[in-house]
Amino acid sequence: MRTNDNGESGSVALYWDFENLHAGLIEAKYGEGAYAKQDNRFKVQEPLIDVQALVELGASFGPVAINRAYGNWQYFGRYRDALLQGSVELIQLFPPGASAKNGADIKLCLDATEDLSRFAHIRTVIVVGGDSDYMPVAQKIKAAGRTLIGIGNRKNTNKHWAKSCHEFRFYDSLIEPETLVDSKKGDAPEAATTPPANPAADLLRRALHLLSESTGEPWVNKANVLPLIKRLDPTFDPKDFGYAGFGEMLKALEAMVEVRKSEDAHHLRLRR
């Protein structure tokens, strides 16, 4: 169950239990229990989460109205640029005691419940986290008539929480294999920030990939593509890349994109 493909039936609220996902990726990389060790947990963390990929996934469901991440940010400074680029609102939660539990799950659930009661335009709720603690809020979200999407690491996600969502995406399947391989080779910030040769083509490719993934079909409605590109990059204007308009841009990129015309609509897909 989801909103229509162009996302116009409502907005998206994206809530991150940031440390929960990060811990799962640490343990996938270094072995089970690695993150629980104090020497590993209470230090500056290496950036393993592909923040942009998850923000873009959220945008594929509609305009993102709330994008809020919870955690103890004193150890996650190396995510700074990615979080700023993704317009993520950061909620600082210091552990109140020796248990090192920061209470992100409780705060997240309370905020999500309150937001649903205040903002009727929110139709899709995305929770990034794998804990069974989110099962009660899942019931509240569904009872309110909203669509619930969960995202979590495959190995560390509670199966009952995953099944309580309308749809659940495993992070391992969302991220391109080469991205996961690169993270295992170490950090390479210079390579990560290198702009693509054609930024317009990159935006178009990402939008078509997201829409195709969301529908399960290679062909996507042309009318849905430009609104999604605008959600991925609100500053996008074809004229900035030398095109008179979006139609001219598609024509110039026909080596990458195939167009299928019909009486009622035009459809696009990435060429194989």
C-alpha positions as CSV (number, residue, x, y, z in Angstrom):
1,M,0.0,0.0,0.0
2,R,1.4,3.4,-1.0
3,T,0.5,6.8,-2.4
4,N,0.2,7.2,-6.1
5,D,3.4,7.2,-8.1
6,N,3.8,10.9,-8.4
7,G,3.5,11.3,-4.6
8,E,0.9,14.1,-4.9
9,S,-1.6,12.5,-2.5
10,G,0.4,13.4,0.5
11,S,3.7,14.2,2.1
12,V,6.4,11.9,3.7
13,A,7.7,11.9,7.2
14,L,11.1,10.2,7.5
15,Y,12.4,9.2,11.0
16,W,15.9,7.8,11.5
17,D,17.0,5.8,14.5
18,F,20.5,6.6,13.2
19,E,22.7,4.7,15.6
20,N,20.6,1.6,15.2
21,L,21.3,1.4,11.5
22,H,24.9,2.4,11.9
23,A,25.4,-0.3,14.5
24,G,24.1,-2.9,12.2
25,L,26.5,-1.9,9.5
26,I,29.4,-1.9,11.9
27,E,28.6,-5.4,12.9
28,A,28.1,-6.5,9.3
29,K,31.6,-5.2,8.6
30,Y,33.5,-6.2,11.7
31,G,31.5,-9.1,13.1
32,E,28.6,-9.6,15.6
33,G,29.0,-7.7,18.8
34,A,31.6,-5.3,17.4
35,Y,29.6,-2.2,18.1
36,A,28.7,-3.2,21.6
37,K,32.4,-3.0,22.7
38,Q,33.0,0.3,24.5
39,D,36.2,1.0,22.7
40,N,34.3,0.8,19.4
41,R,31.1,2.6,20.4
42,F,32.4,5.6,22.3
43,K,34.7,7.1,19.6
44,V,34.3,9.0,16.4
45,Q,32.4,6.7,14.0
46,E,33.3,6.0,10.4
47,P,30.6,7.0,7.9
48,L,29.0,3.8,6.6
49,I,25.3,4.8,6.0
50,D,24.5,6.1,2.5
51,V,22.4,9.0,3.7
52,Q,21.7,10.3,0.2
53,A,20.3,6.9,-1.0
54,L,17.8,6.8,1.9
55,V,16.7,10.4,1.5
56,E,16.1,9.8,-2.2
57,L,14.1,6.7,-1.4
58,G,11.9,8.9,0.9
59,A,11.5,11.4,-1.9
60,S,10.3,8.6,-4.3
61,F,7.2,8.3,-2.1
62,G,6.3,12.0,-2.2
63,P,7.5,15.4,-1.0
64,V,9.5,15.0,2.3
65,A,7.9,17.2,4.9
66,I,9.8,15.8,8.0
67,N,13.3,14.4,7.8
68,R,14.5,13.9,11.4
69,A,17.3,11.7,12.8
70,Y,17.8,10.8,16.4
71,G,21.1,9.9,18.1
72,N,24.1,10.9,20.2
73,W,25.8,13.1,17.5
74,Q,29.0,13.7,19.4
75,Y,30.4,10.5,17.7
76,F,28.9,11.0,14.2
77,G,30.6,14.2,13.1
78,R,32.0,12.5,10.0
79,Y,28.4,12.3,8.6
80,R,28.2,16.1,8.8
81,D,28.3,16.8,5.1
82,A,25.9,14.0,4.1
83,L,23.4,15.0,6.7
84,L,23.5,18.7,5.7
85,Q,23.2,17.8,2.0
86,G,20.2,15.6,2.9
87,S,18.5,18.4,4.9
88,V,18.2,16.1,7.9
89,E,17.1,17.6,11.2
90,L,19.2,16.3,14.0
91,I,17.8,15.5,17.5
92,Q,20.5,15.2,20.1
93,L,20.0,12.5,22.7
94,F,22.6,12.0,25.4
95,P,22.5,8.6,27.3
96,P,21.0,9.4,30.7
97,G,22.9,6.7,32.5
98,A,25.6,4.0,32.3
99,S,23.5,1.7,30.0
100,A,24.5,3.9,27.0
101,K,20.8,3.7,25.8
102,N,20.0,7.1,24.3
103,G,16.2,6.6,24.1
104,A,16.0,7.3,20.4
105,D,13.3,4.7,19.9
106,I,11.0,6.3,22.6
107,K,11.5,9.8,21.4
108,L,11.0,8.8,17.8
109,C,7.7,7.0,18.5
110,L,6.4,10.0,20.6
111,D,7.3,12.5,17.8
112,A,5.8,10.3,15.1
113,T,2.5,9.9,17.0
114,E,2.3,13.6,17.7
115,D,3.2,14.6,14.1
116,L,0.4,12.4,12.7
117,S,-2.1,14.1,14.9
118,R,-1.0,17.6,13.9
119,F,-0.2,17.2,10.2
120,A,-3.0,15.7,8.1
121,H,-1.0,16.1,4.9
122,I,1.5,13.4,6.0
123,R,0.3,10.2,4.3
124,T,3.5,8.1,4.3
125,V,5.7,7.4,7.4
126,I,9.2,5.9,6.9
127,V,11.0,4.6,10.0
128,V,14.7,3.8,9.6
129,G,15.5,1.2,12.3
130,G,15.2,-2.5,13.0
131,D,14.0,-2.7,16.7
132,S,10.9,-4.5,17.8
133,D,10.3,-1.4,19.9
134,Y,8.7,0.2,16.9
135,M,5.8,-2.4,16.7
136,P,3.4,-0.3,18.9
137,V,3.9,2.8,16.9
138,A,3.4,0.8,13.7
139,Q,-0.1,0.0,15.0
140,K,-0.8,3.7,15.7
141,I,0.4,4.7,12.2
142,K,-1.7,2.1,10.5
143,A,-4.8,2.9,12.6
144,A,-4.4,6.5,11.5
145,G,-4.7,5.4,7.9
146,R,-1.1,6.2,7.0
147,T,1.2,4.0,5.0
148,L,4.2,2.7,7.0
149,I,7.5,1.9,5.3
150,G,10.4,0.4,7.4
151,I,14.1,0.3,6.6
152,G,16.7,-1.7,8.4
153,N,19.8,-3.9,8.2
154,R,18.8,-7.4,7.2
155,K,20.8,-9.2,9.9
156,N,19.8,-6.9,12.8
157,T,16.1,-6.3,11.9
158,N,13.4,-7.9,14.1
159,K,11.2,-9.9,11.8
160,H,8.0,-9.1,13.7
161,W,8.7,-5.3,13.3
162,A,9.4,-5.8,9.6
163,K,6.1,-7.7,9.1
164,S,4.1,-5.0,10.9
165,C,4.9,-2.5,8.2
166,H,3.0,-2.1,5.0
167,E,6.3,-2.4,3.2
168,F,9.8,-3.1,4.5
169,R,13.1,-2.4,2.6
170,F,16.3,-4.0,3.7
171,Y,19.2,-1.5,3.5
172,D,21.5,-4.2,2.1
173,S,19.2,-4.5,-0.9
174,L,18.8,-0.7,-1.4
175,I,22.4,0.2,-1.7
176,E,24.3,-0.5,-4.9
177,P,26.7,-3.4,-4.4
178,E,29.7,-1.3,-5.3
179,T,28.8,1.2,-2.6
180,L,29.0,-1.5,0.0
181,V,32.3,-2.7,-1.4
182,D,33.7,0.8,-1.3
183,S,32.8,1.2,2.3
184,K,34.8,-1.9,3.2
185,K,37.8,-0.6,1.4
186,G,37.9,2.5,3.7
187,D,36.9,6.1,3.4
188,A,37.6,8.0,0.3
189,P,36.0,11.4,0.7
190,E,37.7,12.9,-2.4
191,A,36.1,10.2,-4.6
192,A,32.8,10.4,-2.9
193,T,32.5,14.2,-3.6
194,T,33.6,14.0,-7.2
195,P,30.7,15.4,-9.3
196,P,29.4,13.2,-12.2
197,A,30.4,14.1,-15.7
198,N,26.8,15.1,-16.5
199,P,24.8,16.1,-13.4
200,A,21.6,16.3,-15.4
201,A,22.0,12.8,-16.7
202,D,22.8,11.5,-13.2
203,L,19.7,13.1,-11.8
204,L,17.6,11.6,-14.5
205,R,19.1,8.2,-14.1
206,R,18.5,8.3,-10.3
207,A,14.9,9.4,-10.7
208,L,14.1,6.7,-13.3
209,H,15.8,4.0,-11.1
210,L,13.8,5.1,-8.0
211,L,10.5,5.1,-9.9
212,S,11.1,1.8,-11.5
213,E,12.0,0.3,-8.2
214,S,8.9,1.6,-6.5
215,T,6.6,0.2,-9.2
216,G,8.4,-2.9,-10.1
217,E,8.2,-2.0,-13.8
218,P,11.0,-0.8,-16.1
219,W,8.7,1.7,-17.8
220,V,7.7,4.8,-15.8
221,N,5.2,7.6,-16.6
222,K,7.1,10.6,-17.9
223,A,4.8,12.9,-15.9
224,N,6.2,11.5,-12.7
225,V,9.9,12.0,-13.6
226,L,10.4,15.8,-13.4
227,P,8.5,16.2,-10.0
228,L,10.8,13.5,-8.5
229,I,13.9,15.2,-10.0
230,K,12.8,18.4,-8.3
231,R,12.4,16.6,-5.0
232,L,15.9,15.1,-5.4
233,D,17.3,18.5,-6.2
234,P,15.0,21.5,-5.7
235,T,17.5,23.8,-7.6
236,F,17.2,21.7,-10.8
237,D,16.6,23.7,-14.0
238,P,17.3,22.2,-17.4
239,K,18.5,25.6,-18.6
240,D,21.4,25.4,-16.2
241,F,22.7,22.4,-18.2
242,G,22.2,24.0,-21.6
243,Y,18.7,22.6,-22.4
244,A,15.7,24.8,-23.3
245,G,13.4,22.5,-21.3
246,F,12.9,19.0,-19.9
247,G,11.8,17.6,-23.3
248,E,14.9,18.8,-25.0
249,M,17.0,17.3,-22.2
250,L,15.4,13.9,-22.7
251,K,16.0,14.1,-26.5
252,A,19.7,15.0,-25.8
253,L,20.0,12.0,-23.5
254,E,18.3,9.5,-25.8
255,A,21.3,7.3,-25.7
256,M,20.5,6.7,-22.0
257,V,16.7,6.9,-22.0
258,E,14.2,5.1,-24.2
259,V,10.8,6.8,-24.8
260,R,7.5,5.0,-25.5
261,K,4.7,7.1,-26.7
262,S,1.0,6.3,-26.5
263,E,-2.3,8.2,-26.9
264,D,-2.8,8.8,-23.2
265,A,0.8,9.1,-21.8
266,H,4.5,8.9,-22.6
267,H,6.7,6.4,-20.7
268,L,10.4,6.3,-20.1
269,R,13.0,3.6,-19.2
270,L,16.7,3.4,-18.9
271,R,18.3,1.7,-21.8
272,R,20.0,-1.6,-21.0
